[in-house]
Every structure is written in structure tokens, then in C-alpha cells.
Amino acid sequence: MVALAISGSSLWHYIGFAILLAILIAVEALNTALEVMVDHLSPDWSQMAKDAKDLASFAVGLMILANLAYLGAVIAGFF
């Protein structure tokens, strides 16, 4: 938010970032729920559990990159 304020962003930039941030938080919540379920269903190590957790973490990572790309594009003046 500080970066948006410093760059003189419009209200729509703040709204776009807030939406992306809300999606990031939702994906992280789904990631946590998936990890809890996998731990319950497969208490010992298994390849299925590892793959499920890795893919869920990958989704969170992509959302972080999307947030950073949006901020970078707004600060650089592409929007």
C-alpha cells in the first residue's frame, strides 16, 4: 500500500490490489485446509501427500507473483 501511495496511484489501483490480496489470502486458506486434510488422511509420508502440498504451495506462490507483478506494473506506470 505504501508503494501505491508513493507512486500516486488511483483508487482503481488500490481496488485492484485489494482484490488480488483477497484472492491471495483465500488461496492461502485453501492451501492450509488442504494440508490439514492431507495430514489427516496420510499421517505417514507419501508421494501423494507431498504432491498435493507442493501443488497447493505452488498456487500460493503464483498468487504472490501475481501481486508483485501488479504492483510493479502500477509503479512502473503500465496501468
N, C-alpha and C positions, 0 to 999 in steps of 0.2 A: 504494500500500500504506500509505503514511503517513496519507493521508486516511481510509482504512478503520480504521486503528488509532486515530486521534484520535476518530473518531465512535463507537468502541466496537462495531464490527461483529462479528457472529458468525462462526464457522468457515464456515458456508454462504455468507456473503457473500464471503469470501476465495476459496472454491472457485469460485463463480460468476464472480468477476473473473478468476481464473486461467484458467478455460475460455475466457472472452471474449478474454483476452490471447493465449492459444494460437491461437485462431482468427484473430486479427489478424495474428499472425506467419505463419501458414500462408497467408493471403490475400496478404500482402506477398511471400512467397516465390513464389507463383504469379504475381504481378504482375511480379516480376523475371524469372522464367522466360519469361513471355510477351514481355517487352521484348527479351530476348536473341534469342528466335526471330524476332520481327518484324524486328529489326535485321539478322539473318542473311538472312531471306527477301526483305527490301526495303531494301537498303542506301541507296538514294536516298529522298528524301522522297516519301511517297504518302499519299493521303487514307485508305486502308485502314489503313496503319500508325498514323497519327495517331488514328483512331477506336479501334483496338484498344488502344493505350496509354492513351487517355483513359478508356475504359471500365474498364480494369484499375485505373487510379488512382482512379476513382470508387468502385470496390468497396472499396479500401483506406480511402478517406475515409469511407465509410459505416460500416465497422468501427470506425474511430476515434470516430465519433459514437456508435455503439452502446456502446462502452466508457465514454465520457464520460457518456452518459445513465444507464447502470447505476450509475456512481459517484455521480452526482448524486442518483439515486433512493435509493440506500442512505444517503447522507449526510443527505438530507432526511427520512429515516425512512419512506419509502413501502414499503419491504420489511422 
